[in-house]
Each structure stands twice: as structure tokens, then as C-alpha cells.
Amino acid sequence: MSVVPAQAHPREETARRNRDKLVAAALEEFERSGCQASLEAIARKAGVGIGTLYRHFPSREVLIFAAHGREVEQLGDLAGELLEEMEPEHALREWMDQLATFAIKKRWMGDALSVAAKSVPSDSTAYRILVAALSRLLVAGAASGAIREDVGADDVMLAIAGLWHVNARNDWQGQTRRLLDLLMDGLRAGASAPRA
């Protein structure tokens, strides 16, 4: 006898949709206006009342963490998507380019998270998601023979950490490209010949 999965109650489905719309609206408003963006504007953009926003996110800080979590999840999912579209070596580089863009363009989020961390306990979920995505890319690259096998995701994340210090007011694209080129050169050094 097969078990039919229980369907979500319509009220739960509406609540989930409202939460998703609020997080998407928050990302847009925070990016446009910084972490002090109007919560009323976020609720309006999501098409819900301010009471609905507070039911899901009792404080600005909780909403900031949710917005950050959504961005990190998207970066995590991107690894698999890129591996389906291109060779592992190119997927790795493209993912690191996207991470660099996230690090620079979402710098407001770092400031907001620093403020939020004072009242919302943080965990390492975001780091684990990014390390898991990077590890998947490195394993695929090593299996293809294009990337060396003796470097772990934690080491590469440590090397990438310099991106958070790039000055966004200068030629950040050129500087991040050079930094990632250096990192990719190091990841290719000592790699085995591409396998058939």
C-alpha cells in the first residue's frame, strides 16, 4: 500500500507564498536603500500588510538574516546548475565569479548582518552551504583531471576571503578577475591530465 503525501493546508501554502514574496521584496529594497529600508515599503512591494510582515519576521534583523539566507541558497544551488551546463573547470570559475559579485555588490548585507548579529543568534549554515557547493565543484574538477585533488573547499574559501576586502569604488571587476585567475592557476597546478 503506497502512502500519499499530505498536501499543505491552503493557509500554510498562502503563508509560505507570503514569506517568499516578503524575502524577495526585502532583497530588492535592502539593495536599493540599505539595511534601513522601510519595512512598510517591503510589505507593500510584497503585496501584503505590515502585520503579515511582522508575523513572519518579528524584527528587521530576522528579515535581514532571511534575505541573506535566500542569497546564499541561490549561490549553493548555482553550483549544480553550472555543472550541468559546462565543464567542471569552467563551472568552478563561473561560480567563483558569482561569489565575487555577491561579495562586492551585496556588501550592504555584511554591514546589516553585523548589526543583526547583536540581536539574532547566527549559525554557520551559510558557510556550510557555500563550502558544500564549492566542494562539489572541486570534486568534479578533480575527477575531470583539470583541478588538483589535494585542495579542499575550506582552503579555497580561505583564499577567496580576500574578495571581501576589495574596494567596490575602484575597478573591483578587474581586481577580482586577477585574484581569481591567480587562484585558478594554483588549483590547476599539479592537476592530472584530463581524463577521457
N, C-alpha and C positions, 0 to 999 in steps of 0.2 A: 504494500500500500504506500503510495507516494504522499509526501506531506506538501501541501500547498502553502507557500509562504504567505504570512499575514500581510495584508495591504495596510499602508499607513492610513490612519484616520484622516478624513478631509481637513480637520482643524490642524492636525500635525503637519500635513502637506502644505497648507497655507502658511503656517509658522515658518517652515523651512524655506519656502519661497521668499517670504518677507525678510528673513535673516540674510539670505543670499543677496537680495536686492539692496539691503542696507550696507552690506560689506562692499559691494561693487560701487555704490554711491559714495561711500566713505573714502574709498581709494581715489576716486576722481576728485572729491573735494579736498582731501588732505594734500593731494599732489598739487592742486591749484592754489590752495590757501595755507598750507602748512598744518601742523597739528592742532592749531587753534581754530580750524574751520568750524563754521556754525553747525551745530547738531541739528538745528531746525532745517537748515538748507539740505543737510544729508537726508533727513526724513522726507522732505518734500521731493527731492530727486528720486528717492526710492518709491515714492507714491504711497507713503504710509504716514500716520500721525506720530508726533513726538513720543506719545505714550507707548506705541509699539516699539520704537527705537529703545526706550529705556527698559522695556520688558525683556528685550534680547540682550541689551548691553547697558547694565546699570550705571556705567561710568564711561567717560571719554576714554580712559585708559584701557578698559576692556575692549572697546571698539578698535582702538589702535592696535592692540595685540591680535584681534581677529583679522584686521586688514593685512597686517604683516604676515600672519599665518597663511592667508589666501595667496599672497605673492610667492611665498616660499613653496607652497604646494604646487603652484604652477611651474616653478623652476624645477621642482622634483619630477613632475610629470614630463617635462620637456625632454629629459634625457632619453626616455623610451621612444618618444616621437622622433627625435633626431636619429636614433639608431635604426629606425625603420626606413628613414629617408636617405641616409648617406653612410659612407664608410665610417667605421668607428673613430679613426683618427680625426676626420673632419667633423664628426658629431661632437667629439670632445672639445675641439677648438670652438665650434659654434656655441656650445653650452657655456664655455668659459667666457666667451664674448657677451653672452646674455647675462651672465652673473656680473660681469664688469659693469654693464649698463645698469643693472639693478643697483649695484653698489654706489654708483655715481648719481644716477637720476633719482634714486629713492633715498638720498641722504637725509631728507626731512624725516624719514621713518626712523633712522638711527637716533636723531635728536628726540623724536617723540617717544621712542621706546625707552630712552634714558629717563625721561620724565615719568613714563608709565611704570617703569620697573620699581619705582619707590612705593607704589601702592598695589601693584599686581604682581604676585609671585611669578617669576619667569622659570621656564624649564629649558632643556636643551633640545626640544622637539625640532625646532627649525634647523639647528646644526645637524641633527641626525638625518633629517630629510635630505639636506644638501650633500652630506657625506655619502649617503646611500646612492644618490643619483650619480655623484662623481665616481664612486666605486664601480658602479655598473658600467660607466663609460670606460674607465681604466681597464677593467677586466676584458671588455670587448676589444679594446685597443691592443691589449697584450695577446689575446687569442688570435688576432689578425696578424700579429708579428710587427705591427707598426709602433707599438709603445712598449717600453721596457717593463718587465714583470716585477721588479723589486721595489717599486714605489707604491705606497698605499695612499688612500684618499685623504687621511689625516695629514700626511706630509704635504700633499698638493694643496690642501686647504690652507695650511700654514703659509705656503709660498704665495698663494693668491691673496692672503690677508693684506698685502701691501696695496691692493686696489682701493682699500678703504681710506688710504692716505693721499690718493691722487687729488690734486686741486681741480675741482669742477669748473673753475673760472678760466683755466688755461686750456691748452689743447689736450683735453683728457682722452679723447679718442686715440690720438697719436701715441700718447704715453702708455695707455693701457694696451694698445696693439703691440708696442715694443716689449712691454713686460710679458705679455702672453706669448709672443714669439720666442723670447728667451726661455720661458718655462716649457714651451712645446719642444724646443731644441733639446732641453735637458731630458724630457720624457722620451724622446726618440733615441737619444744616445744609448748605445748598447742594446737596442731592440733587435730581436732576431729578424731574419729576412721574412718578408711577407709570405704567409703560407698559402698554398693552393687551395 
